[in-house]
Amino acid sequence: MFDEKTIEDVKALGISAAAYFKVAESEFVFDKRYRELCEVNTCGAYGKNYMCPPALGSYDDCVSEILRFEHALIISTIHQLEDSFDYEGMQEGGRIHGANVYKIWDYLKENRDNLSYSELKVLGAGGCSVCSKCGIIDDVPCRFPEKAIAPVEGHGIDVAHLTTSHGLNYINGENTVTYVALYLLK
């Protein structure tokens, strides 16, 4: 499905690193503790976003959803910070990563025939931010389901293990922040 040219094309879109692999349970470390962080509302999106728990589905449903795919592409965006307290820099890195996620998503859609897949699911860093206010708040359906992105961690995936087990660094040095996205294809 993926070859080195595809990985180079993806990297040229502005990301820091990428790797591909066949999806198998052994490729992931699933842990309910990541979902528990969602439940204690660490990021503030619990129950306030269709792409986050509890609306995302149960932990077991999320694990099953991931494992029904055949191939995966993981990417990371590394952003330099002024110092470890550079909150604005972290936010800027998140915006850059979000733009990168959509660029790669577009690339994968444009190359669907060459990559030979019938279904694509994208998981990103944090909850979906397509809308400034998620429709879940007003009890209306998701306004942009074709653009909505669920969080990797919301599916119970250990992101540090996922990156390092595929040759990507999760920690990239002092005064950096690393954002990760996962593209699942079937």
C-alpha atoms as a printed R data frame, in Angstrom:
    type eleno elety resid chain resno       x      y      z
1   ATOM     1    CA   MET     A     1   0.000  0.000  0.000
2   ATOM     2    CA   PHE     A     2   2.551  2.596  1.094
3   ATOM     3    CA   ASP     A     3   6.015  2.794 -0.356
4   ATOM     4    CA   GLU     A     4   9.003  5.047  0.275
5   ATOM     5    CA   LYS     A     5   7.851  7.534 -2.389
6   ATOM     6    CA   THR     A     6   4.503  7.919 -0.630
7   ATOM     7    CA   ILE     A     7   6.266  8.516  2.692
8   ATOM     8    CA   GLU     A     8   8.553 11.109  1.063
9   ATOM     9    CA   ASP     A     9   5.512 12.801 -0.545
10  ATOM    10    CA   VAL     A    10   3.810 12.925  2.837
11  ATOM    11    CA   LYS     A    11   6.899 14.310  4.575
12  ATOM    12    CA   ALA     A    12   7.182 17.005  1.902
13  ATOM    13    CA   LEU     A    13   3.783 18.315  2.992
14  ATOM    14    CA   GLY     A    14   5.380 19.787  6.121
15  ATOM    15    CA   ILE     A    15   5.475 17.056  8.728
16  ATOM    16    CA   SER     A    16   8.516 16.047 10.718
17  ATOM    17    CA   ALA     A    17   8.303 12.259 10.494
18  ATOM    18    CA   ALA     A    18   6.144  9.454  9.137
19  ATOM    19    CA   ALA     A    19   5.970  5.663  9.184
20  ATOM    20    CA   TYR     A    20   3.578  3.060  7.885
21  ATOM    21    CA   PHE     A    21   2.681 -0.400  9.108
22  ATOM    22    CA   LYS     A    22   0.130 -3.167  8.826
23  ATOM    23    CA   VAL     A    23  -2.516 -2.956 11.495
24  ATOM    24    CA   ALA     A    24  -2.389 -5.788 13.991
25  ATOM    25    CA   GLU     A    25  -3.227 -5.870 17.664
26  ATOM    26    CA   SER     A    26   0.480 -6.324 18.395
27  ATOM    27    CA   GLU     A    27   1.223 -2.920 16.814
28  ATOM    28    CA   PHE     A    28  -0.761 -1.047 19.467
29  ATOM    29    CA   VAL     A    29  -0.733 -0.733 23.196
30  ATOM    30    CA   PHE     A    30  -4.322 -0.058 24.225
31  ATOM    31    CA   ASP     A    31  -4.868  1.152 27.749
32  ATOM    32    CA   LYS     A    32  -8.096  2.158 29.472
33  ATOM    33    CA   ARG     A    33  -6.158  4.736 31.502
34  ATOM    34    CA   TYR     A    34  -6.106  7.041 28.460
35  ATOM    35    CA   ARG     A    35  -9.892  6.887 28.370
36  ATOM    36    CA   GLU     A    36  -9.958  7.521 32.117
37  ATOM    37    CA   LEU     A    37  -8.052 10.754 31.465
38  ATOM    38    CA   CYS     A    38 -10.889 11.663 29.114
39  ATOM    39    CA   GLU     A    39 -13.458 10.833 31.776
40  ATOM    40    CA   VAL     A    40 -11.834 13.159 34.314
41  ATOM    41    CA   ASN     A    41 -12.002 15.803 31.594
42  ATOM    42    CA   THR     A    42  -8.284 16.576 31.555
43  ATOM    43    CA   CYS     A    43  -8.585 18.504 28.263
44  ATOM    44    CA   GLY     A    44 -12.078 19.914 28.836
45  ATOM    45    CA   ALA     A    45 -13.721 18.205 25.836
46  ATOM    46    CA   TYR     A    46 -15.386 15.267 27.596
47  ATOM    47    CA   GLY     A    47 -19.068 15.277 26.656
48  ATOM    48    CA   LYS     A    48 -18.584 18.465 24.651
49  ATOM    49    CA   ASN     A    49 -17.426 17.018 21.336
50  ATOM    50    CA   TYR     A    50 -18.870 14.305 19.092
51  ATOM    51    CA   MET     A    51 -15.369 13.019 18.388
52  ATOM    52    CA   CYS     A    52 -14.481 12.623 22.080
53  ATOM    53    CA   PRO     A    53 -15.740 10.279 24.761
54  ATOM    54    CA   PRO     A    54 -18.379  9.454 25.724
55  ATOM    55    CA   ALA     A    55 -19.907 10.194 22.273
56  ATOM    56    CA   LEU     A    56 -16.959  8.440 20.621
57  ATOM    57    CA   GLY     A    57 -18.187  5.077 21.912
58  ATOM    58    CA   SER     A    58 -16.973  2.671 24.539
59  ATOM    59    CA   TYR     A    59 -13.329  1.793 25.001
60  ATOM    60    CA   ASP     A    60 -13.950 -1.718 23.622
61  ATOM    61    CA   ASP     A    61 -15.783 -0.316 20.591
62  ATOM    62    CA   CYS     A    62 -12.881  2.026 19.870
63  ATOM    63    CA   VAL     A    63 -10.326 -0.797 20.091
64  ATOM    64    CA   SER     A    64 -12.435 -2.931 17.749
65  ATOM    65    CA   GLU     A    65 -12.794 -0.001 15.356
66  ATOM    66    CA   ILE     A    66  -9.016  0.453 15.101
67  ATOM    67    CA   LEU     A    67  -8.326 -3.244 14.587
68  ATOM    68    CA   ARG     A    68 -10.743 -3.603 11.667
69  ATOM    69    CA   PHE     A    69  -8.389 -1.543  9.468
70  ATOM    70    CA   GLU     A    70  -5.518 -3.096  7.511
71  ATOM    71    CA   HIS     A    71  -2.862 -0.400  7.119
72  ATOM    72    CA   ALA     A    72  -1.781  2.635  9.084
73  ATOM    73    CA   LEU     A    73   0.267  5.757  8.539
74  ATOM    74    CA   ILE     A    74   1.527  7.639 11.570
75  ATOM    75    CA   ILE     A    75   2.845 11.176 11.306
76  ATOM    76    CA   SER     A    76   4.323 13.673 13.723
77  ATOM    77    CA   THR     A    77   4.822 17.404 13.684
78  ATOM    78    CA   ILE     A    78   7.608 18.690 15.912
79  ATOM    79    CA   HIS     A    79   7.382 22.339 16.899
80  ATOM    80    CA   GLN     A    80  10.142 24.379 18.551
81  ATOM    81    CA   LEU     A    81   9.192 26.369 21.651
82  ATOM    82    CA   GLU     A    82  10.864 29.405 23.203
83  ATOM    83    CA   ASP     A    83  10.892 27.582 26.541
84  ATOM    84    CA   SER     A    84   8.973 24.853 28.339
85  ATOM    85    CA   PHE     A    85   6.286 27.363 29.403
86  ATOM    86    CA   ASP     A    86   5.636 28.677 25.869
87  ATOM    87    CA   TYR     A    87   1.879 28.074 25.814
88  ATOM    88    CA   GLU     A    88   1.390 30.240 22.706
89  ATOM    89    CA   GLY     A    89   4.087 28.219 20.934
90  ATOM    90    CA   MET     A    90   2.316 24.999 21.891
91  ATOM    91    CA   GLN     A    91  -0.937 26.377 20.498
92  ATOM    92    CA   GLU     A    92   0.825 27.451 17.281
93  ATOM    93    CA   GLY     A    93   2.390 23.993 16.962
94  ATOM    94    CA   GLY     A    94  -1.074 22.493 17.356
95  ATOM    95    CA   ARG     A    95  -2.461 24.744 14.602
96  ATOM    96    CA   ILE     A    96   0.404 23.823 12.270
97  ATOM    97    CA   HIS     A    97  -0.096 20.136 13.015
98  ATOM    98    CA   GLY     A    98  -3.841 20.459 12.395
99  ATOM    99    CA   ALA     A    99  -3.152 21.991  8.987
100 ATOM   100    CA   ASN     A   100  -0.660 19.182  8.266
101 ATOM   101    CA   VAL     A   101  -3.251 16.551  9.190
102 ATOM   102    CA   TYR     A   102  -5.686 17.936  6.621
103 ATOM   103    CA   LYS     A   103  -2.980 18.291  3.938
104 ATOM   104    CA   ILE     A   104  -2.088 14.624  4.325
105 ATOM   105    CA   TRP     A   105  -5.741 13.635  4.456
106 ATOM   106    CA   ASP     A   106  -6.251 15.459  1.136
107 ATOM   107    CA   TYR     A   107  -3.151 13.764 -0.305
108 ATOM   108    CA   LEU     A   108  -4.445 10.333  0.689
109 ATOM   109    CA   LYS     A   109  -7.873 11.056 -0.800
110 ATOM   110    CA   GLU     A   110  -6.312 12.361 -4.033
111 ATOM   111    CA   ASN     A   111  -4.185  9.204 -4.300
112 ATOM   112    CA   ARG     A   112  -6.915  6.764 -3.321
113 ATOM   113    CA   ASP     A   113  -6.627  4.742 -6.550
114 ATOM   114    CA   ASN     A   114  -2.838  4.387 -6.285
115 ATOM   115    CA   LEU     A   115  -3.035  3.432 -2.623
116 ATOM   116    CA   SER     A   116  -5.911  1.000 -3.214
117 ATOM   117    CA   TYR     A   117  -8.065  1.543 -0.167
118 ATOM   118    CA   SER     A   118 -11.828  1.713  0.265
119 ATOM   119    CA   GLU     A   119 -12.049  3.332  3.704
120 ATOM   120    CA   LEU     A   120 -10.006  5.942  5.561
121 ATOM   121    CA   LYS     A   121 -10.217  7.014  9.203
122 ATOM   122    CA   VAL     A   122  -8.154  9.853 10.642
123 ATOM   123    CA   LEU     A   123  -7.225 10.243 14.304
124 ATOM   124    CA   GLY     A   124  -5.477 13.352 15.518
125 ATOM   125    CA   ALA     A   125  -4.097 15.145 18.533
126 ATOM   126    CA   GLY     A   126  -6.863 16.183 20.889
127 ATOM   127    CA   GLY     A   127 -10.536 16.594 20.183
128 ATOM   128    CA   CYS     A   128 -11.996 17.711 16.880
129 ATOM   129    CA   SER     A   129 -11.716 21.455 16.332
130 ATOM   130    CA   VAL     A   130 -13.455 21.875 12.970
131 ATOM   131    CA   CYS     A   131 -16.253 23.890 14.600
132 ATOM   132    CA   SER     A   132 -15.689 26.541 17.233
133 ATOM   133    CA   LYS     A   133 -18.705 25.042 19.051
134 ATOM   134    CA   CYS     A   134 -19.509 21.367 18.515
135 ATOM   135    CA   GLY     A   135 -23.088 20.508 17.567
136 ATOM   136    CA   ILE     A   136 -23.273 18.168 20.558
137 ATOM   137    CA   ILE     A   137 -23.685 21.255 22.767
138 ATOM   138    CA   ASP     A   138 -26.907 22.249 20.968
139 ATOM   139    CA   ASP     A   139 -28.004 18.646 20.400
140 ATOM   140    CA   VAL     A   140 -27.689 18.901 16.604
141 ATOM   141    CA   PRO     A   141 -25.866 16.388 14.379
142 ATOM   142    CA   CYS     A   142 -22.208 16.860 13.526
143 ATOM   143    CA   ARG     A   143 -22.065 19.645 10.935
144 ATOM   144    CA   PHE     A   144 -18.959 18.339  9.141
145 ATOM   145    CA   PRO     A   145 -18.671 14.569  9.642
146 ATOM   146    CA   GLU     A   146 -16.442 14.336  6.549
147 ATOM   147    CA   LYS     A   147 -13.869 16.580  8.297
148 ATOM   148    CA   ALA     A   148 -14.277 15.488 11.914
149 ATOM   149    CA   ILE     A   149 -11.223 13.982 13.608
150 ATOM   150    CA   ALA     A   150 -11.256 11.927 16.788
151 ATOM   151    CA   PRO     A   151  -8.269 11.852 19.167
152 ATOM   152    CA   VAL     A   152  -5.762  9.005 19.110
153 ATOM   153    CA   GLU     A   153  -5.738  8.866 22.914
154 ATOM   154    CA   GLY     A   154  -9.548  8.854 23.021
155 ATOM   155    CA   HIS     A   155  -9.336  5.421 21.404
156 ATOM   156    CA   GLY     A   156  -7.140  4.212 24.275
157 ATOM   157    CA   ILE     A   157  -3.937  4.152 22.223
158 ATOM   158    CA   ASP     A   158  -0.577  4.699 23.916
159 ATOM   159    CA   VAL     A   159   0.848  7.338 21.569
160 ATOM   160    CA   ALA     A   160   4.373  7.211 23.010
161 ATOM   161    CA   HIS     A   161   4.591  3.485 22.328
162 ATOM   162    CA   LEU     A   162   2.988  3.845 18.895
163 ATOM   163    CA   THR     A   163   5.521  6.434 17.763
164 ATOM   164    CA   THR     A   164   8.656  4.896 19.215
165 ATOM   165    CA   SER     A   165   7.766  1.370 18.079
166 ATOM   166    CA   HIS     A   166   7.641  2.678 14.496
167 ATOM   167    CA   GLY     A   167  10.879  4.656 14.545
168 ATOM   168    CA   LEU     A   168   9.464  8.086 15.386
169 ATOM   169    CA   ASN     A   169  10.519 10.050 18.443
170 ATOM   170    CA   TYR     A   170   7.819 11.016 20.900
171 ATOM   171    CA   ILE     A   171  10.174 13.214 22.909
172 ATOM   172    CA   ASN     A   172  12.178 15.441 20.575
173 ATOM   173    CA   GLY     A   173  14.396 17.420 22.874
174 ATOM   174    CA   GLU     A   174  14.210 20.381 25.152
175 ATOM   175    CA   ASN     A   175  11.734 23.118 24.260
176 ATOM   176    CA   THR     A   176   9.822 21.121 21.682
177 ATOM   177    CA   VAL     A   177   6.299 19.802 21.451
178 ATOM   178    CA   THR     A   178   5.333 16.826 19.295
179 ATOM   179    CA   TYR     A   179   1.874 16.242 17.832
180 ATOM   180    CA   VAL     A   180   0.808 12.923 16.304
181 ATOM   181    CA   ALA     A   181  -1.874 11.765 13.882
182 ATOM   182    CA   LEU     A   182  -2.847  8.318 12.676
183 ATOM   183    CA   TYR     A   183  -4.431  7.432  9.320
184 ATOM   184    CA   LEU     A   184  -6.121  4.042  9.136
185 ATOM   185    CA   LEU     A   185  -6.914  2.476  5.762
186 ATOM   186    CA   LYS     A   186  -8.846 -0.568  4.670
